[in-house]
Amino acid sequence: MINIRMATLEDVPAIAEVGLESWRAAYRGIMPDEHLDTMTLEERQRRIEKAFARGNTVKFIIAQQGGLMVGMSCVVLDSAKEADCGEMETLYILPEWQRRGIGAKLFKAAVKYINANGKNKMIISVLEANTNACKFYERMGGVYLRTFDWDFGNFRLPVVVYCWDDL
Ligand SMILES: CC(C)(COP(=O)(O)OP(=O)(O)OC[C@H]1O[C@@H](n2cnc3c(N)ncnc32)[C@H](O)[C@@H]1OP(=O)(O)O)[C@@H](O)C(=O)NCCC(=O)NCCS
């Protein structure tokens, strides 16, 4: 059975592993290999620890099967991109666990967290070329808001923003 819960600091190493593995698999062929292969687990872990240090306005939500973490999401209450809006900053399911309803479960948990904190709007940014994720967000009821170019330093990619106005 899949267990969904809020993460604690002890979960950071597994969150970093799930995030890195899923991120590499999802963006292979979309982002340059060099970019995907130079990101280290330690760097990822440091970023997550920094996010934890931001306090109660950011939460990691995890999905576990038995003792194994199979998916994770990072949700913030105050989006830097959109006023008065929560944001799901990341959502990653390990490749072999995708398409089993786990993404939908994490999505619902994120909505619950945002609602519980007095908000009913949320956005998500997704690479335009990540068509599988775009289909998933559309299935979750996301409405196209805008497209912008994300500058990754050595390359730029179009990113689609989906919004939910009445969660
Ligand atoms: C995108 C992602 C988060 C979806 O999570 P998931 O657990 O695989 O999706 P679910 O099983 O909950 O799917 C729910 C519904 O969304 C839609 N959907 C999900 N993945 C889809 C795909 N690849 N193609 C088309 N529709 C899809 C379907 O309607 C699906 O329902 P169904 O399986 O009954 O047809 C997951 O596949 C993932 O982690 N992908 C790689 C990383 C990524 O791209 N993350 C998003 C970054 S912004």
The ligand as an ORCA input file, in Angstrom:
! r2SCAN-3c Opt
* xyz 0 1
  C       4.288     13.199    -14.338
  C       4.197     12.317    -13.093
  C       4.450     13.163    -11.846
  C       2.790     11.695    -13.025
  O       2.710     10.835    -11.900
  P       2.179      9.330    -12.088
  O       2.127      8.695    -10.762
  O       3.013      8.664    -13.122
  O       0.725      9.602    -12.676
  P      -0.678      8.952    -12.235
  O      -0.591      7.465    -12.322
  O      -1.100      9.510    -10.910
  O      -1.617      9.502    -13.416
  C      -2.887     10.090    -13.228
  C      -3.451     10.427    -14.599
  O      -2.638     11.423    -15.243
  C      -2.550     11.132    -16.654
  N      -1.164     10.757    -17.006
  C      -0.157     10.454    -16.152
  N       0.978     10.178    -16.840
  C       0.662     10.268    -18.146
  C       1.401     10.076    -19.340
  N       2.684      9.708    -19.318
  N       0.764     10.266    -20.532
  C      -0.529     10.626    -20.572
  N      -1.292     10.828    -19.460
  C      -0.702     10.653    -18.263
  C      -3.452      9.950    -16.909
  O      -4.729     10.471    -17.203
  C      -3.443      9.255    -15.563
  O      -4.578      8.465    -15.337
  P      -4.648      6.952    -15.948
  O      -3.337      6.292    -15.665
  O      -5.813      6.363    -15.226
  O      -4.877      7.125    -17.425
  C       5.243     11.160    -13.115
  O       5.015     10.366    -14.242
  C       6.678     11.599    -13.081
  O       7.279     11.706    -12.016
  N       7.296     11.849    -14.255
  C       8.700     12.157    -14.349
  C       9.072     13.445    -13.646
  C       8.242     14.608    -14.112
  O       8.094     14.853    -15.292
  N       7.741     15.378    -13.125
  C       7.011     16.592    -13.356
  C       7.987     17.707    -13.385
  S       7.158     19.262    -13.525
*
